[in-house]
Amino acid sequence: MTEDAPIRVFDALKATPTPVRYLLGGVLINQLGAFVQTFLVLYLTFRGASVNAAGLALVAYSIGSVFGTMLGGEVTHRFGPRVTIMTVMAASAPLVASISWLSGPGTLWPLLVVVALAGLFTQAYRPAAAVMLSDLMPERYQVMAFSMMRIALNIGAALAPLIAAVLILVDWDLLFWIDGATALVYSLLAFALLPKKAEEARAAAGAEAGTGTGAAETGAAGSEPAGSEPTADGPSAYATMLRDRKYLFYLAAILLGSLTYAQGHIALPLELAADDYPTSFYSTVLTVSSVVLITCELKITAYLSRLPKHVRVIAGHLVEAVGLAVYGLSSRSGAFTITGAVLVVCGIMIAAPSMFAHPATFPAAVKARYIATMQAVGGAASALAPLFGVFLWTTLGGGFWLLCGVVTAGAGLLALAGVKQPPPPSPAQAADPSAEDPAEVVGGTS
């Protein structure tokens, strides 16, 4: 998005097609009931399971989630986003609801199987939602659309613990029954309200927005020449991805950035406890971060939309890196913790919408798989983050946060290499068919 006319939040909201509103509403409803990953360990220990067994169940859920995103990409590619969301959410509902029935003694192995399958199906909708979002939203507002989805997820993530606190007072089992119910509601919403065919959806979205088409279809994927369409065959698509050095740089940035960002939920509580802050202070830090992100991300995304994607990406990572390094000063004053949290959130708001929208700029033949791979890498990083964070924080102490800042800055450089577009050919090159082709274009230009 480098058009001269600035993008405004109201214009983006007005241009959002009705099916996208339904899609984001379903994402929000589903996230409001997403209790399993957050409360599974607490629930199982409350029911008498050992800490080791509860931790093993959480690992099973995380592994299932990683494979679930890859499954979601394949199903989306073959059957479309609507069918994928309907199917995986309908399958997720009974699996999540049954966790409470398998939490008793002697049921560990059935519990692990069910929890792993719950993670598999619960996360499989995300590639489908991202593909549909990119198909339906006008190209001009692609990055804004992914910012909207991030806000829906974050609103749900902020409100879900408050809802859970009320449900726990009534009955712990309600956590999983409500989680299953919200998944079922999302499945029914997809059946009733989401468009059946991508072609019709794109046409409707274009007519509604007055643009003629929804998603960007320009550029090439990976190492294919600009304007070509990579093969849709599964092995060939992944082989092309592995040959795409720019996209591998991008995936490495996702991996490292996700590892360090997660430390705000893993190592930061340990840091604050070691510095003798009350537990309520960490809650304050989370609240400040959530309020800033939810209220400011769309405006910041719109304001920065005229900058090239690679500028937004590197700037955001560098701001986040400074914020993580500032966490290392938390022992001196809580003001440093709050400042670090705000800087981290600002960095995320600057870089994340463009980072998450990037795989959606690839051609339709590979888009679902590229999106799924990105989400799987992010999920794997989140699963590994506790091992990375706890071990290194225990070893390095306050220096751990400086390391996180350096790693995040490195992730920014990798992201810069992965998303930066080559310069357009000069007039002489364009006029001379025998001139050497410029570097291949990766994805679109949003």
C-alpha positions as CSV (number, residue, x, y, z in Angstrom):
1,M,0.0,0.0,0.0
2,T,2.0,3.0,-1.2
3,E,-0.8,4.9,-2.9
4,D,-0.7,8.7,-2.5
5,A,-4.1,8.9,-0.9
6,P,-3.9,8.1,2.9
7,I,-5.9,5.3,4.3
8,R,-8.3,6.2,7.0
9,V,-9.8,3.9,9.6
10,F,-13.4,4.9,8.8
11,D,-12.8,4.3,5.1
12,A,-11.4,0.8,5.8
13,L,-14.3,0.0,8.1
14,K,-16.8,1.3,5.5
15,A,-15.1,-0.8,2.7
16,T,-15.2,-4.0,4.8
17,P,-17.6,-6.4,3.0
18,T,-20.5,-7.9,5.1
19,P,-19.0,-11.4,4.9
20,V,-15.8,-10.1,6.4
21,R,-17.8,-8.6,9.3
22,Y,-19.4,-12.1,9.9
23,L,-16.0,-13.7,9.7
24,L,-14.4,-11.4,12.2
25,G,-17.5,-11.7,14.5
26,G,-17.0,-15.5,14.4
27,V,-13.4,-15.1,15.3
28,L,-14.2,-12.9,18.2
29,I,-17.0,-15.3,19.5
30,N,-14.6,-18.2,19.3
31,Q,-11.8,-16.4,21.0
32,L,-14.1,-15.3,23.9
33,G,-14.4,-19.0,24.8
34,A,-10.8,-20.0,24.2
35,F,-10.1,-21.3,27.6
36,V,-8.2,-24.6,27.0
37,Q,-4.7,-23.4,26.5
38,T,-4.8,-20.8,29.3
39,F,-6.6,-22.8,32.0
40,L,-5.8,-26.5,31.2
41,V,-2.9,-26.8,33.7
42,L,-4.9,-25.1,36.4
43,Y,-7.9,-27.2,35.8
44,L,-6.2,-30.5,35.8
45,T,-4.2,-29.8,38.9
46,F,-7.5,-28.6,40.6
47,R,-8.9,-32.0,39.7
48,G,-6.0,-33.8,41.3
49,A,-3.7,-34.4,38.4
50,S,0.1,-34.1,39.0
51,V,1.9,-31.0,37.7
52,N,3.8,-33.3,35.3
53,A,0.6,-34.8,33.9
54,A,-0.9,-31.3,33.5
55,G,2.2,-30.1,31.7
56,L,2.2,-33.1,29.4
57,A,-1.4,-32.3,28.5
58,L,-0.5,-28.7,27.6
59,V,2.4,-30.0,25.5
60,A,0.0,-32.3,23.7
61,Y,-2.3,-29.4,23.0
62,S,0.5,-27.3,21.6
63,I,1.8,-30.1,19.3
64,G,-1.8,-30.6,18.1
65,S,-2.1,-26.8,17.4
66,V,1.1,-26.8,15.3
67,F,-0.1,-29.6,13.1
68,G,-3.6,-28.2,13.1
69,T,-2.5,-25.1,11.2
70,M,-0.8,-27.2,8.6
71,L,-3.9,-29.3,8.3
72,G,-6.0,-26.2,8.0
73,G,-3.9,-25.0,5.1
74,E,-4.3,-28.2,3.2
75,V,-8.1,-28.5,3.8
76,T,-8.5,-24.8,2.9
77,H,-6.6,-25.3,-0.4
78,R,-8.6,-28.3,-1.4
79,F,-12.1,-27.5,-0.1
80,G,-12.2,-23.8,0.5
81,P,-12.3,-21.6,3.7
82,R,-16.0,-21.9,4.5
83,V,-16.0,-25.7,4.5
84,T,-12.8,-25.7,6.5
85,I,-14.1,-23.4,9.2
86,M,-17.4,-25.3,9.4
87,T,-15.8,-28.7,9.7
88,V,-12.9,-28.1,12.1
89,M,-15.0,-26.0,14.4
90,A,-17.8,-28.6,14.5
91,A,-15.1,-31.3,15.2
92,S,-13.5,-29.1,17.9
93,A,-16.7,-28.5,19.9
94,P,-17.2,-32.1,21.3
95,L,-13.5,-32.7,21.8
96,V,-13.1,-29.6,24.0
97,A,-16.3,-30.2,25.9
98,S,-15.2,-33.8,26.7
99,I,-12.0,-32.7,28.5
100,S,-13.9,-32.3,31.7
101,W,-15.1,-36.0,31.5
102,L,-11.5,-37.3,31.1
103,S,-9.9,-35.4,33.9
104,G,-10.3,-38.1,36.5
105,P,-7.8,-40.7,37.7
106,G,-6.7,-43.4,35.2
107,T,-7.6,-41.4,32.1
108,L,-4.3,-39.7,31.3
109,W,-3.7,-41.3,27.9
110,P,-7.3,-40.8,26.6
111,L,-7.0,-37.2,27.9
112,L,-3.8,-36.6,26.0
113,V,-5.3,-38.0,22.8
114,V,-8.4,-35.8,23.1
115,V,-6.4,-32.7,24.1
116,A,-4.1,-33.2,21.1
117,L,-7.0,-33.5,18.7
118,A,-8.7,-30.5,20.3
119,G,-5.5,-28.5,19.6
120,L,-5.4,-29.9,16.1
121,F,-9.0,-28.9,15.1
122,T,-9.2,-25.7,17.2
123,Q,-6.3,-24.1,15.4
124,A,-7.1,-25.4,11.9
125,Y,-9.6,-22.7,11.2
126,R,-7.0,-19.9,11.3
127,P,-5.5,-20.4,7.8
128,A,-9.0,-20.6,6.4
129,A,-10.0,-17.4,8.1
130,A,-6.9,-15.6,6.8
131,V,-7.4,-16.9,3.3
132,M,-11.0,-15.8,3.2
133,L,-10.1,-12.4,4.7
134,S,-7.5,-11.8,1.9
135,D,-10.0,-13.0,-0.7
136,L,-12.8,-10.7,0.4
137,M,-11.1,-7.5,1.5
138,P,-10.2,-5.0,-1.2
139,E,-6.5,-5.0,-2.0
140,R,-6.1,-1.4,-0.7
141,Y,-7.2,-2.5,2.8
142,Q,-5.5,-5.9,3.0
143,V,-3.1,-4.9,5.9
144,M,-5.9,-3.1,7.7
145,A,-8.0,-6.3,7.4
146,F,-5.4,-8.3,9.2
147,S,-5.1,-5.6,11.8
148,M,-8.9,-6.0,12.3
149,M,-8.5,-9.7,12.8
150,R,-5.7,-9.2,15.3
151,I,-7.9,-6.8,17.2
152,A,-10.7,-9.3,17.3
153,L,-8.3,-12.0,18.6
154,N,-6.9,-9.6,21.2
155,I,-10.3,-8.4,22.4
156,G,-11.3,-12.1,22.9
157,A,-8.0,-12.8,24.6
158,A,-8.5,-9.9,27.0
159,L,-12.1,-10.7,27.9
160,A,-11.8,-14.5,28.1
161,P,-10.0,-14.5,31.5
162,L,-12.6,-12.2,32.9
163,I,-15.4,-14.6,31.7
164,A,-13.4,-17.6,32.9
165,A,-13.1,-16.0,36.4
166,V,-16.9,-15.8,36.6
167,L,-17.4,-19.4,35.3
168,I,-14.9,-20.9,37.7
169,L,-16.9,-19.5,40.6
170,V,-19.9,-21.5,39.4
171,D,-18.2,-24.7,38.1
172,W,-14.8,-25.4,36.6
173,D,-16.3,-27.7,34.0
174,L,-18.2,-24.7,32.5
175,L,-14.9,-23.6,31.0
176,F,-14.8,-26.4,28.5
177,W,-18.5,-26.6,27.9
178,I,-18.6,-22.9,27.0
179,D,-15.4,-23.3,24.9
180,G,-17.1,-26.1,23.0
181,A,-20.3,-24.1,22.6
182,T,-18.5,-21.1,21.1
183,A,-16.7,-23.3,18.6
184,L,-20.1,-24.8,17.6
185,V,-21.6,-21.3,17.3
186,Y,-18.7,-20.3,15.0
187,S,-19.3,-23.4,12.9
188,L,-23.0,-22.6,12.5
189,L,-22.2,-19.0,11.7
190,A,-19.8,-20.2,8.9
191,F,-22.6,-22.4,7.5
192,A,-25.2,-19.7,7.6
193,L,-23.4,-16.5,6.8
194,L,-20.0,-17.1,5.0
195,P,-19.9,-17.2,1.2
196,K,-19.8,-20.7,-0.4
197,K,-17.5,-20.0,-3.3
198,A,-14.3,-17.9,-3.4
199,E,-15.0,-16.6,-6.9
200,E,-18.5,-15.4,-6.0
201,A,-17.1,-13.9,-2.7
202,R,-14.4,-12.0,-4.5
203,A,-16.9,-10.6,-7.0
204,A,-19.3,-9.6,-4.3
205,A,-16.6,-8.0,-2.3
206,G,-15.4,-6.1,-5.3
207,A,-18.9,-4.9,-6.2
208,E,-19.6,-3.8,-2.6
209,A,-16.3,-1.9,-2.4
210,G,-16.5,-0.6,-5.9
211,T,-13.1,-2.0,-6.8
212,G,-13.9,-5.0,-9.0
213,T,-11.8,-7.5,-7.0
214,G,-11.0,-8.3,-3.5
215,A,-7.5,-9.8,-3.1
216,A,-4.2,-9.0,-4.8
217,E,-3.4,-11.4,-7.5
218,T,-0.2,-9.8,-8.7
219,G,3.4,-10.9,-8.1
220,A,4.8,-14.4,-7.9
221,A,5.4,-16.8,-5.2
222,G,8.9,-17.8,-4.1
223,S,11.4,-18.2,-6.9
224,E,8.8,-18.3,-9.7
225,P,9.1,-15.4,-12.2
226,A,6.8,-12.5,-11.7
227,G,3.3,-13.1,-13.1
228,S,3.6,-16.9,-13.1
229,E,1.3,-19.2,-11.1
230,P,3.0,-21.9,-9.0
231,T,1.7,-25.4,-9.1
232,A,-1.0,-26.3,-6.7
233,D,0.3,-29.8,-6.0
234,G,1.1,-30.3,-2.3
235,P,4.7,-31.5,-2.5
236,S,5.6,-29.1,-5.3
237,A,4.2,-26.2,-3.4
238,Y,6.2,-27.0,-0.3
239,A,9.3,-27.7,-2.4
240,T,8.9,-24.2,-4.0
241,M,8.6,-22.7,-0.6
242,L,11.8,-24.4,0.6
243,R,13.6,-23.0,-2.4
244,D,12.3,-19.5,-1.7
245,R,15.1,-17.9,0.2
246,K,13.2,-14.7,0.9
247,Y,10.3,-16.6,2.4
248,L,12.6,-18.6,4.5
249,F,14.1,-15.4,5.9
250,Y,10.5,-14.3,6.7
251,L,9.7,-17.6,8.4
252,A,12.9,-17.3,10.5
253,A,11.8,-13.8,11.5
254,I,8.4,-15.2,12.6
255,L,10.2,-17.9,14.6
256,L,12.6,-15.6,16.5
257,G,10.1,-12.8,16.9
258,S,7.5,-15.1,18.4
259,L,10.0,-16.6,20.8
260,T,11.0,-13.2,22.2
261,Y,7.5,-11.7,22.2
262,A,6.2,-14.7,24.3
263,Q,8.6,-13.8,27.0
264,G,6.3,-11.0,28.1
265,H,4.0,-13.8,29.3
266,I,6.6,-16.2,30.5
267,A,9.8,-14.6,31.8
268,L,8.3,-11.2,32.7
269,P,6.1,-12.6,35.5
270,L,9.2,-14.4,36.9
271,E,11.2,-11.2,36.7
272,L,8.5,-9.2,38.5
273,A,8.2,-11.9,41.2
274,A,12.0,-11.9,41.7
275,D,11.9,-8.1,42.1
276,D,9.2,-8.4,44.8
277,Y,6.4,-6.7,42.8
278,P,2.8,-7.7,43.9
279,T,1.0,-10.1,41.5
280,S,-1.5,-7.3,40.8
281,F,1.3,-5.3,39.1
282,Y,1.7,-7.9,36.4
283,S,-2.1,-7.7,35.8
284,T,-1.7,-3.9,35.4
285,V,1.0,-4.4,32.8
286,L,-1.2,-6.8,30.8
287,T,-4.1,-4.4,31.1
288,V,-2.1,-1.4,29.8
289,S,-0.7,-3.5,26.9
290,S,-4.2,-4.7,25.9
291,V,-5.8,-1.3,26.1
292,V,-3.1,0.3,24.0
293,L,-3.2,-2.4,21.4
294,I,-7.0,-2.6,21.0
295,T,-7.5,1.1,20.9
296,C,-4.5,2.2,18.8
297,E,-3.6,-0.5,16.3
298,L,-6.1,0.4,13.5
299,K,-5.1,4.0,13.7
300,I,-1.4,3.3,13.7
301,T,-1.8,0.8,10.8
302,A,-3.7,3.4,8.8
303,Y,-1.3,6.2,9.6
304,L,1.7,4.1,8.5
305,S,0.1,2.6,5.4
306,R,1.9,5.0,3.0
307,L,5.2,3.7,4.1
308,P,6.7,0.7,2.2
309,K,6.1,-2.7,3.9
310,H,9.7,-3.3,4.7
311,V,10.0,0.0,6.5
312,R,7.1,-0.8,8.7
313,V,8.5,-4.2,9.4
314,I,12.0,-3.2,10.4
315,A,10.8,-0.2,12.4
316,G,8.4,-2.2,14.4
317,H,10.9,-4.9,15.3
318,L,13.4,-2.2,16.4
319,V,10.9,-0.5,18.6
320,E,9.9,-3.8,20.1
321,A,13.6,-4.7,20.7
322,V,14.1,-1.5,22.7
323,G,11.0,-2.3,24.8
324,L,12.2,-5.8,25.6
325,A,15.6,-4.5,26.6
326,V,13.9,-1.9,28.9
327,Y,12.3,-4.8,30.8
328,G,15.8,-5.5,32.2
329,L,15.5,-2.3,34.2
330,S,12.3,-3.4,36.0
331,S,14.2,-4.0,39.2
332,R,14.9,-0.2,39.5
333,S,11.3,1.0,39.0
334,G,7.9,-0.3,37.9
335,A,7.9,2.7,35.5
336,F,10.5,0.9,33.3
337,T,8.2,-2.2,33.1
338,I,5.3,-0.1,32.0
339,T,7.4,1.8,29.5
340,G,8.9,-1.5,28.1
341,A,5.4,-2.9,27.8
342,V,4.1,0.1,25.8
343,L,7.2,0.1,23.6
344,V,6.7,-3.7,22.9
345,V,3.1,-3.1,22.0
346,C,3.9,-0.2,19.8
347,G,6.5,-2.3,18.0
348,I,3.9,-5.0,17.5
349,M,1.3,-2.6,16.2
350,I,3.8,-1.2,13.6
351,A,5.1,-4.5,12.3
352,A,2.6,-7.2,13.0
353,P,-0.2,-6.3,10.6
354,S,2.2,-6.3,7.7
355,M,4.0,-9.4,8.9
356,F,0.7,-11.3,9.2
357,A,-0.6,-10.1,5.9
358,H,2.5,-10.9,3.9
359,P,1.7,-14.6,3.1
360,A,-1.8,-13.6,1.8
361,T,-0.1,-11.7,-1.0
362,F,1.0,-14.9,-2.7
363,P,-1.1,-16.4,-5.6
364,A,-4.2,-18.5,-4.8
365,A,-2.4,-21.7,-5.9
366,V,-0.1,-21.6,-2.8
367,K,-1.6,-18.9,-0.5
368,A,-3.3,-21.3,2.0
369,R,-0.2,-23.3,2.4
370,Y,2.0,-20.3,2.8
371,I,-0.3,-18.9,5.4
372,A,-0.5,-22.2,7.3
373,T,3.2,-22.6,7.3
374,M,3.7,-19.1,8.8
375,Q,1.1,-19.9,11.5
376,A,2.7,-23.3,12.2
377,V,6.1,-21.7,12.7
378,G,4.6,-19.1,15.1
379,G,2.8,-21.9,17.0
380,A,6.0,-23.9,17.3
381,A,7.8,-20.9,18.6
382,S,5.1,-20.3,21.2
383,A,5.4,-24.0,22.3
384,L,9.2,-23.7,22.6
385,A,9.1,-20.3,24.3
386,P,8.8,-21.5,27.9
387,L,11.9,-23.8,27.5
388,F,13.8,-20.9,25.9
389,G,12.6,-18.3,28.3
390,V,12.8,-20.1,31.7
391,F,16.3,-21.6,31.1
392,L,17.9,-18.5,29.7
393,W,16.3,-16.1,32.2
394,T,17.5,-18.4,35.1
395,T,21.0,-18.4,33.6
396,L,21.3,-14.7,32.5
397,G,19.1,-12.9,34.9
398,G,18.5,-9.2,33.9
399,G,20.8,-9.7,30.9
400,F,18.2,-12.0,29.4
401,W,16.2,-9.0,28.3
402,L,19.1,-7.5,26.5
403,L,19.4,-10.8,24.6
404,C,15.7,-10.7,23.7
405,G,16.2,-7.2,22.3
406,V,19.2,-8.3,20.2
407,V,17.3,-11.4,18.9
408,T,14.2,-9.3,18.1
409,A,16.4,-6.8,16.2
410,G,17.9,-9.7,14.3
411,A,14.4,-10.9,13.5
412,G,13.7,-7.5,12.1
413,L,16.7,-7.8,9.7
414,L,15.5,-11.2,8.6
415,A,12.0,-9.8,8.0
416,L,13.4,-6.9,6.1
417,A,15.3,-9.3,3.8
418,G,12.1,-11.5,3.5
419,V,9.5,-8.8,2.6
420,K,11.5,-6.1,0.8
421,Q,10.5,-5.8,-2.8
422,P,13.1,-5.3,-5.6
423,P,13.1,-1.9,-7.3
424,P,11.0,-1.6,-10.5
425,P,12.9,-2.1,-13.8
426,S,14.3,1.1,-15.3
427,P,12.8,2.4,-18.5
428,A,15.7,1.0,-20.5
429,Q,15.3,-2.4,-19.0
430,A,11.5,-2.3,-19.7
431,A,12.1,-1.3,-23.3
432,D,14.8,-4.0,-23.9
433,P,13.4,-7.5,-24.0
434,S,16.8,-9.0,-23.9
435,A,17.8,-7.2,-20.7
436,E,18.2,-9.4,-17.7
437,D,15.0,-9.7,-15.6
438,P,15.0,-7.9,-12.3
439,A,14.9,-9.9,-9.1
440,E,11.7,-11.9,-8.7
441,V,8.8,-10.3,-6.9
442,V,7.7,-12.1,-3.7
443,G,4.0,-11.8,-2.9
444,G,2.3,-8.5,-3.5
445,T,3.1,-4.9,-2.5
446,S,0.7,-4.2,0.3
